[in-house]
Amino acid sequence: MSVEQWVFCPICKNKTRLKIRMDTELKKFPLYCPKCKQETLINIQQLNMSVIKEPDAKTQSQ
């Protein structure tokens, strides 16, 4: 029997619509939270989630 867990939103800490198993691997996955309506890039490996912090786009000035 495999272990399954719900993925929780890293912003509001609520349950998302995604369930993962022990052997699930996600890289640069856009996780959407239906409650706070935010999208976050995450990595998941062996039930451990890490949030990818990308720098904001900067405008080019001339």
mmCIF file as gemmi writes it, N, C-alpha and C atoms, coordinates in Angstrom:
data_model
loop_
_atom_site.group_PDB
_atom_site.id
_atom_site.type_symbol
_atom_site.label_atom_id
_atom_site.label_alt_id
_atom_site.label_comp_id
_atom_site.label_asym_id
_atom_site.label_entity_id
_atom_site.label_seq_id
_atom_site.pdbx_PDB_ins_code
_atom_site.Cartn_x
_atom_site.Cartn_y
_atom_site.Cartn_z
_atom_site.occupancy
_atom_site.B_iso_or_equiv
_atom_site.pdbx_formal_charge
_atom_site.auth_seq_id
_atom_site.auth_asym_id
_atom_site.pdbx_PDB_model_num
ATOM 1 N N . MET Axp A 1 ? 0.834 -1.181 0 1 0 ? 1 A 1
ATOM 2 C CA . MET Axp A 1 ? 0 0 0 1 0 ? 1 A 1
ATOM 3 C C . MET Axp A 1 ? 0.883 1.251 0 1 0 ? 1 A 1
ATOM 4 N N . SER Axp A 2 ? 0.614 2.153 -0.916 1 0 ? 2 A 1
ATOM 5 C CA . SER Axp A 2 ? 1.447 3.339 -1.022 1 0 ? 2 A 1
ATOM 6 C C . SER Axp A 2 ? 0.882 4.486 -0.175 1 0 ? 2 A 1
ATOM 7 N N . VAL Axp A 3 ? 1.772 5.323 0.287 1 0 ? 3 A 1
ATOM 8 C CA . VAL Axp A 3 ? 1.385 6.465 1.107 1 0 ? 3 A 1
ATOM 9 C C . VAL Axp A 3 ? 0.953 7.599 0.174 1 0 ? 3 A 1
ATOM 10 N N . GLU Axp A 4 ? -0.21 8.175 0.452 1 0 ? 4 A 1
ATOM 11 C CA . GLU Axp A 4 ? -0.702 9.306 -0.336 1 0 ? 4 A 1
ATOM 12 C C . GLU Axp A 4 ? -0.924 10.496 0.583 1 0 ? 4 A 1
ATOM 13 N N . GLN Axp A 5 ? -0.662 11.682 0.042 1 0 ? 5 A 1
ATOM 14 C CA . GLN Axp A 5 ? -0.868 12.906 0.811 1 0 ? 5 A 1
ATOM 15 C C . GLN Axp A 5 ? -1.463 13.972 -0.085 1 0 ? 5 A 1
ATOM 16 N N . TRP Axp A 6 ? -2.243 14.864 0.52 1 0 ? 6 A 1
ATOM 17 C CA . TRP Axp A 6 ? -2.726 16.027 -0.197 1 0 ? 6 A 1
ATOM 18 C C . TRP Axp A 6 ? -1.605 17.048 -0.244 1 0 ? 6 A 1
ATOM 19 N N . VAL Axp A 7 ? -1.579 17.835 -1.314 1 0 ? 7 A 1
ATOM 20 C CA . VAL Axp A 7 ? -0.616 18.928 -1.417 1 0 ? 7 A 1
ATOM 21 C C . VAL Axp A 7 ? -1.305 20.175 -0.879 1 0 ? 7 A 1
ATOM 22 N N . PHE Axp A 8 ? -0.621 20.871 0.025 1 0 ? 8 A 1
ATOM 23 C CA . PHE Axp A 8 ? -1.168 22.075 0.616 1 0 ? 8 A 1
ATOM 24 C C . PHE Axp A 8 ? -0.544 23.309 -0.021 1 0 ? 8 A 1
ATOM 25 N N . CYS Axp A 9 ? -1.329 24.357 -0.124 1 0 ? 9 A 1
ATOM 26 C CA . CYS Axp A 9 ? -0.87 25.619 -0.704 1 0 ? 9 A 1
ATOM 27 C C . CYS Axp A 9 ? 0.202 26.226 0.203 1 0 ? 9 A 1
ATOM 28 N N . PRO Axp A 10 ? 1.352 26.627 -0.358 1 0 ? 10 A 1
ATOM 29 C CA . PRO Axp A 10 ? 2.397 27.23 0.479 1 0 ? 10 A 1
ATOM 30 C C . PRO Axp A 10 ? 2.046 28.653 0.935 1 0 ? 10 A 1
ATOM 31 N N . ILE Axp A 11 ? 1.036 29.271 0.328 1 0 ? 11 A 1
ATOM 32 C CA . ILE Axp A 11 ? 0.667 30.638 0.682 1 0 ? 11 A 1
ATOM 33 C C . ILE Axp A 11 ? -0.388 30.664 1.778 1 0 ? 11 A 1
ATOM 34 N N . CYS Axp A 12 ? -1.525 29.982 1.551 1 0 ? 12 A 1
ATOM 35 C CA . CYS Axp A 12 ? -2.621 30.02 2.535 1 0 ? 12 A 1
ATOM 36 C C . CYS Axp A 12 ? -2.73 28.748 3.371 1 0 ? 12 A 1
ATOM 37 N N . LYS Axp A 13 ? -1.937 27.745 3.078 1 0 ? 13 A 1
ATOM 38 C CA . LYS Axp A 13 ? -1.877 26.483 3.844 1 0 ? 13 A 1
ATOM 39 C C . LYS Axp A 13 ? -3.137 25.63 3.746 1 0 ? 13 A 1
ATOM 40 N N . ASN Axp A 14 ? -3.973 25.861 2.738 1 0 ? 14 A 1
ATOM 41 C CA . ASN Axp A 14 ? -5.167 25.049 2.547 1 0 ? 14 A 1
ATOM 42 C C . ASN Axp A 14 ? -4.901 23.933 1.551 1 0 ? 14 A 1
ATOM 43 N N . LYS Axp A 15 ? -5.769 22.935 1.587 1 0 ? 15 A 1
ATOM 44 C CA . LYS Axp A 15 ? -5.639 21.775 0.721 1 0 ? 15 A 1
ATOM 45 C C . LYS Axp A 15 ? -5.943 22.162 -0.726 1 0 ? 15 A 1
ATOM 46 N N . THR Axp A 16 ? -5.121 21.689 -1.66 1 0 ? 16 A 1
ATOM 47 C CA . THR Axp A 16 ? -5.37 21.92 -3.081 1 0 ? 16 A 1
ATOM 48 C C . THR Axp A 16 ? -6.06 20.684 -3.655 1 0 ? 16 A 1
ATOM 49 N N . ARG Axp A 17 ? -6.244 20.65 -4.957 1 0 ? 17 A 1
ATOM 50 C CA . ARG Axp A 17 ? -6.914 19.514 -5.606 1 0 ? 17 A 1
ATOM 51 C C . ARG Axp A 17 ? -5.943 18.417 -6.019 1 0 ? 17 A 1
ATOM 52 N N . LEU Axp A 18 ? -4.733 18.464 -5.519 1 0 ? 18 A 1
ATOM 53 C CA . LEU Axp A 18 ? -3.682 17.558 -5.953 1 0 ? 18 A 1
ATOM 54 C C . LEU Axp A 18 ? -3.298 16.594 -4.838 1 0 ? 18 A 1
ATOM 55 N N . LYS Axp A 19 ? -3.196 15.325 -5.188 1 0 ? 19 A 1
ATOM 56 C CA . LYS Axp A 19 ? -2.767 14.295 -4.256 1 0 ? 19 A 1
ATOM 57 C C . LYS Axp A 19 ? -1.492 13.667 -4.816 1 0 ? 19 A 1
ATOM 58 N N . ILE Axp A 20 ? -0.506 13.416 -3.955 1 0 ? 20 A 1
ATOM 59 C CA . ILE Axp A 20 ? 0.746 12.821 -4.403 1 0 ? 20 A 1
ATOM 60 C C . ILE Axp A 20 ? 1.021 11.533 -3.637 1 0 ? 20 A 1
ATOM 61 N N . ARG Axp A 21 ? 1.825 10.678 -4.269 1 0 ? 21 A 1
ATOM 62 C CA . ARG Axp A 21 ? 2.257 9.429 -3.632 1 0 ? 21 A 1
ATOM 63 C C . ARG Axp A 21 ? 3.742 9.518 -3.332 1 0 ? 21 A 1
ATOM 64 N N . MET Axp A 22 ? 4.255 8.511 -2.664 1 0 ? 22 A 1
ATOM 65 C CA . MET Axp A 22 ? 5.656 8.489 -2.27 1 0 ? 22 A 1
ATOM 66 C C . MET Axp A 22 ? 6.593 8.555 -3.475 1 0 ? 22 A 1
ATOM 67 N N . ASP Axp A 23 ? 6.193 7.957 -4.6 1 0 ? 23 A 1
ATOM 68 C CA . ASP Axp A 23 ? 7.062 7.918 -5.776 1 0 ? 23 A 1
ATOM 69 C C . ASP Axp A 23 ? 6.799 9.062 -6.764 1 0 ? 23 A 1
ATOM 70 N N . THR Axp A 24 ? 6.034 10.07 -6.36 1 0 ? 24 A 1
ATOM 71 C CA . THR Axp A 24 ? 5.73 11.215 -7.227 1 0 ? 24 A 1
ATOM 72 C C . THR Axp A 24 ? 6.898 12.19 -7.241 1 0 ? 24 A 1
ATOM 73 N N . GLU Axp A 25 ? 7.263 12.636 -8.441 1 0 ? 25 A 1
ATOM 74 C CA . GLU Axp A 25 ? 8.286 13.659 -8.6 1 0 ? 25 A 1
ATOM 75 C C . GLU Axp A 25 ? 7.746 14.748 -9.516 1 0 ? 25 A 1
ATOM 76 N N . LEU Axp A 26 ? 7.775 15.971 -9.049 1 0 ? 26 A 1
ATOM 77 C CA . LEU Axp A 26 ? 7.334 17.114 -9.839 1 0 ? 26 A 1
ATOM 78 C C . LEU Axp A 26 ? 8.465 18.125 -9.88 1 0 ? 26 A 1
ATOM 79 N N . LYS Axp A 27 ? 8.705 18.679 -11.064 1 0 ? 27 A 1
ATOM 80 C CA . LYS Axp A 27 ? 9.734 19.71 -11.222 1 0 ? 27 A 1
ATOM 81 C C . LYS Axp A 27 ? 9.112 20.901 -11.923 1 0 ? 27 A 1
ATOM 82 N N . LYS Axp A 28 ? 9.249 22.06 -11.294 1 0 ? 28 A 1
ATOM 83 C CA . LYS Axp A 28 ? 8.693 23.308 -11.821 1 0 ? 28 A 1
ATOM 84 C C . LYS Axp A 28 ? 7.209 23.176 -12.135 1 0 ? 28 A 1
ATOM 85 N N . PHE Axp A 29 ? 6.467 22.612 -11.201 1 0 ? 29 A 1
ATOM 86 C CA . PHE Axp A 29 ? 5.044 22.373 -11.376 1 0 ? 29 A 1
ATOM 87 C C . PHE Axp A 29 ? 4.251 23.607 -10.942 1 0 ? 29 A 1
ATOM 88 N N . PRO Axp A 30 ? 3.359 24.116 -11.795 1 0 ? 30 A 1
ATOM 89 C CA . PRO Axp A 30 ? 2.547 25.272 -11.409 1 0 ? 30 A 1
ATOM 90 C C . PRO Axp A 30 ? 1.342 24.843 -10.561 1 0 ? 30 A 1
ATOM 91 N N . LEU Axp A 31 ? 1.47 24.958 -9.267 1 0 ? 31 A 1
ATOM 92 C CA . LEU Axp A 31 ? 0.419 24.562 -8.335 1 0 ? 31 A 1
ATOM 93 C C . LEU Axp A 31 ? -0.58 25.702 -8.186 1 0 ? 31 A 1
ATOM 94 N N . TYR Axp A 32 ? -1.859 25.417 -8.463 1 0 ? 32 A 1
ATOM 95 C CA . TYR Axp A 32 ? -2.913 26.422 -8.351 1 0 ? 32 A 1
ATOM 96 C C . TYR Axp A 32 ? -3.748 26.137 -7.113 1 0 ? 32 A 1
ATOM 97 N N . CYS Axp A 33 ? -4.001 27.157 -6.331 1 0 ? 33 A 1
ATOM 98 C CA . CYS Axp A 33 ? -4.836 27.027 -5.141 1 0 ? 33 A 1
ATOM 99 C C . CYS Axp A 33 ? -6.214 27.607 -5.435 1 0 ? 33 A 1
ATOM 100 N N . PRO Axp A 34 ? -7.284 26.797 -5.319 1 0 ? 34 A 1
ATOM 101 C CA . PRO Axp A 34 ? -8.629 27.304 -5.602 1 0 ? 34 A 1
ATOM 102 C C . PRO Axp A 34 ? -9.144 28.291 -4.549 1 0 ? 34 A 1
ATOM 103 N N . LYS Axp A 35 ? -8.562 28.294 -3.371 1 0 ? 35 A 1
ATOM 104 C CA . LYS Axp A 35 ? -9.041 29.199 -2.33 1 0 ? 35 A 1
ATOM 105 C C . LYS Axp A 35 ? -8.437 30.595 -2.458 1 0 ? 35 A 1
ATOM 106 N N . CYS Axp A 36 ? -7.109 30.68 -2.505 1 0 ? 36 A 1
ATOM 107 C CA . CYS Axp A 36 ? -6.479 32.004 -2.602 1 0 ? 36 A 1
ATOM 108 C C . CYS Axp A 36 ? -6.228 32.433 -4.052 1 0 ? 36 A 1
ATOM 109 N N . LYS Axp A 37 ? -6.516 31.545 -4.997 1 0 ? 37 A 1
ATOM 110 C CA . LYS Axp A 37 ? -6.414 31.816 -6.429 1 0 ? 37 A 1
ATOM 111 C C . LYS Axp A 37 ? -5.012 32.275 -6.842 1 0 ? 37 A 1
ATOM 112 N N . GLN Axp A 38 ? -4.009 31.699 -6.202 1 0 ? 38 A 1
ATOM 113 C CA . GLN Axp A 38 ? -2.619 31.991 -6.526 1 0 ? 38 A 1
ATOM 114 C C . GLN Axp A 38 ? -1.986 30.781 -7.191 1 0 ? 38 A 1
ATOM 115 N N . GLU Axp A 39 ? -1.028 31.029 -8.053 1 0 ? 39 A 1
ATOM 116 C CA . GLU Axp A 39 ? -0.282 29.957 -8.694 1 0 ? 39 A 1
ATOM 117 C C . GLU Axp A 39 ? 1.171 30.061 -8.249 1 0 ? 39 A 1
ATOM 118 N N . THR Axp A 40 ? 1.737 28.933 -7.822 1 0 ? 40 A 1
ATOM 119 C CA . THR Axp A 40 ? 3.092 28.888 -7.3 1 0 ? 40 A 1
ATOM 120 C C . THR Axp A 40 ? 3.856 27.765 -7.974 1 0 ? 40 A 1
ATOM 121 N N . LEU Axp A 41 ? 5.097 28.013 -8.336 1 0 ? 41 A 1
ATOM 122 C CA . LEU Axp A 41 ? 5.937 26.953 -8.9 1 0 ? 41 A 1
ATOM 123 C C . LEU Axp A 41 ? 6.541 26.152 -7.751 1 0 ? 41 A 1
ATOM 124 N N . ILE Axp A 42 ? 6.403 24.822 -7.84 1 0 ? 42 A 1
ATOM 125 C CA . ILE Axp A 42 ? 6.915 23.96 -6.777 1 0 ? 42 A 1
ATOM 126 C C . ILE Axp A 42 ? 7.695 22.787 -7.363 1 0 ? 42 A 1
ATOM 127 N N . ASN Axp A 43 ? 8.537 22.198 -6.543 1 0 ? 43 A 1
ATOM 128 C CA . ASN Axp A 43 ? 9.191 20.922 -6.808 1 0 ? 43 A 1
ATOM 129 C C . ASN Axp A 43 ? 8.74 19.972 -5.715 1 0 ? 43 A 1
ATOM 130 N N . ILE Axp A 44 ? 8.48 18.712 -6.084 1 0 ? 44 A 1
ATOM 131 C CA . ILE Axp A 44 ? 8.139 17.698 -5.082 1 0 ? 44 A 1
ATOM 132 C C . ILE Axp A 44 ? 8.971 16.459 -5.359 1 0 ? 44 A 1
ATOM 133 N N . GLN Axp A 45 ? 9.589 15.956 -4.303 1 0 ? 45 A 1
ATOM 134 C CA . GLN Axp A 45 ? 10.379 14.729 -4.398 1 0 ? 45 A 1
ATOM 135 C C . GLN Axp A 45 ? 10.268 14.005 -3.066 1 0 ? 45 A 1
ATOM 136 N N . GLN Axp A 46 ? 9.801 12.764 -3.097 1 0 ? 46 A 1
ATOM 137 C CA . GLN Axp A 46 ? 9.613 11.918 -1.914 1 0 ? 46 A 1
ATOM 138 C C . GLN Axp A 46 ? 8.774 12.621 -0.842 1 0 ? 46 A 1
ATOM 139 N N . LEU Axp A 47 ? 7.627 13.156 -1.254 1 0 ? 47 A 1
ATOM 140 C CA . LEU Axp A 47 ? 6.664 13.84 -0.392 1 0 ? 47 A 1
ATOM 141 C C . LEU Axp A 47 ? 7.189 15.135 0.232 1 0 ? 47 A 1
ATOM 142 N N . ASN Axp A 48 ? 8.338 15.631 -0.221 1 0 ? 48 A 1
ATOM 143 C CA . ASN Axp A 48 ? 8.874 16.891 0.277 1 0 ? 48 A 1
ATOM 144 C C . ASN Axp A 48 ? 8.673 17.972 -0.778 1 0 ? 48 A 1
ATOM 145 N N . MET Axp A 49 ? 8.017 19.05 -0.392 1 0 ? 49 A 1
ATOM 146 C CA . MET Axp A 49 ? 7.731 20.129 -1.324 1 0 ? 49 A 1
ATOM 147 C C . MET Axp A 49 ? 8.663 21.3 -1.073 1 0 ? 49 A 1
ATOM 148 N N . SER Axp A 50 ? 9.175 21.879 -2.166 1 0 ? 50 A 1
ATOM 149 C CA . SER Axp A 50 ? 9.959 23.103 -2.073 1 0 ? 50 A 1
ATOM 150 C C . SER Axp A 50 ? 9.398 24.103 -3.068 1 0 ? 50 A 1
ATOM 151 N N . VAL Axp A 51 ? 9.316 25.353 -2.63 1 0 ? 51 A 1
ATOM 152 C CA . VAL Axp A 51 ? 8.763 26.422 -3.461 1 0 ? 51 A 1
ATOM 153 C C . VAL Axp A 51 ? 9.896 27.061 -4.241 1 0 ? 51 A 1
ATOM 154 N N . ILE Axp A 52 ? 9.651 27.3 -5.533 1 0 ? 52 A 1
ATOM 155 C CA . ILE Axp A 52 ? 10.644 27.939 -6.39 1 0 ? 52 A 1
ATOM 156 C C . ILE Axp A 52 ? 10.379 29.435 -6.363 1 0 ? 52 A 1
ATOM 157 N N . LYS Axp A 53 ? 11.36 30.186 -5.894 1 0 ? 53 A 1
ATOM 158 C CA . LYS Axp A 53 ? 11.25 31.646 -5.867 1 0 ? 53 A 1
ATOM 159 C C . LYS Axp A 53 ? 11.947 32.182 -7.11 1 0 ? 53 A 1
ATOM 160 N N . GLU Axp A 54 ? 11.168 32.769 -7.998 1 0 ? 54 A 1
ATOM 161 C CA . GLU Axp A 54 ? 11.743 33.358 -9.199 1 0 ? 54 A 1
ATOM 162 C C . GLU Axp A 54 ? 11.722 34.869 -9.057 1 0 ? 54 A 1
ATOM 163 N N . PRO Axp A 55 ? 12.776 35.54 -9.497 1 0 ? 55 A 1
ATOM 164 C CA . PRO Axp A 55 ? 12.776 36.988 -9.403 1 0 ? 55 A 1
ATOM 165 C C . PRO Axp A 55 ? 11.726 37.617 -10.301 1 0 ? 55 A 1
ATOM 166 N N . ASP Axp A 56 ? 11.172 38.726 -9.858 1 0 ? 56 A 1
ATOM 167 C CA . ASP Axp A 56 ? 10.177 39.429 -10.668 1 0 ? 56 A 1
ATOM 168 C C . ASP Axp A 56 ? 10.822 39.999 -11.918 1 0 ? 56 A 1
ATOM 169 N N . ALA Axp A 57 ? 10.042 40.081 -12.977 1 0 ? 57 A 1
ATOM 170 C CA . ALA Axp A 57 ? 10.549 40.655 -14.209 1 0 ? 57 A 1
ATOM 171 C C . ALA Axp A 57 ? 10.76 42.161 -14.022 1 0 ? 57 A 1
ATOM 172 N N . LYS Axp A 58 ? 11.887 42.637 -14.528 1 0 ? 58 A 1
ATOM 173 C CA . LYS Axp A 58 ? 12.193 44.059 -14.394 1 0 ? 58 A 1
ATOM 174 C C . LYS Axp A 58 ? 12.036 44.709 -15.757 1 0 ? 58 A 1
ATOM 175 N N . THR Axp A 59 ? 11.543 45.902 -15.752 1 0 ? 59 A 1
ATOM 176 C CA . THR Axp A 59 ? 11.373 46.614 -17.014 1 0 ? 59 A 1
ATOM 177 C C . THR Axp A 59 ? 12.713 47.145 -17.491 1 0 ? 59 A 1
ATOM 178 N N . GLN Axp A 60 ? 12.859 47.195 -18.792 1 0 ? 60 A 1
ATOM 179 C CA . GLN Axp A 60 ? 14.098 47.711 -19.357 1 0 ? 60 A 1
ATOM 180 C C . GLN Axp A 60 ? 13.942 49.204 -19.589 1 0 ? 60 A 1
ATOM 181 N N . SER Axp A 61 ? 14.856 49.975 -19.096 1 0 ? 61 A 1
ATOM 182 C CA . SER Axp A 61 ? 14.809 51.426 -19.326 1 0 ? 61 A 1
ATOM 183 C C . SER Axp A 61 ? 15.982 51.826 -20.226 1 0 ? 61 A 1
ATOM 184 N N . GLN Axp A 62 ? 15.695 52.753 -21.104 1 0 ? 62 A 1
ATOM 185 C CA . GLN Axp A 62 ? 16.739 53.18 -22.044 1 0 ? 62 A 1
ATOM 186 C C . GLN Axp A 62 ? 17.06 54.622 -21.871 1 0 ? 62 A 1
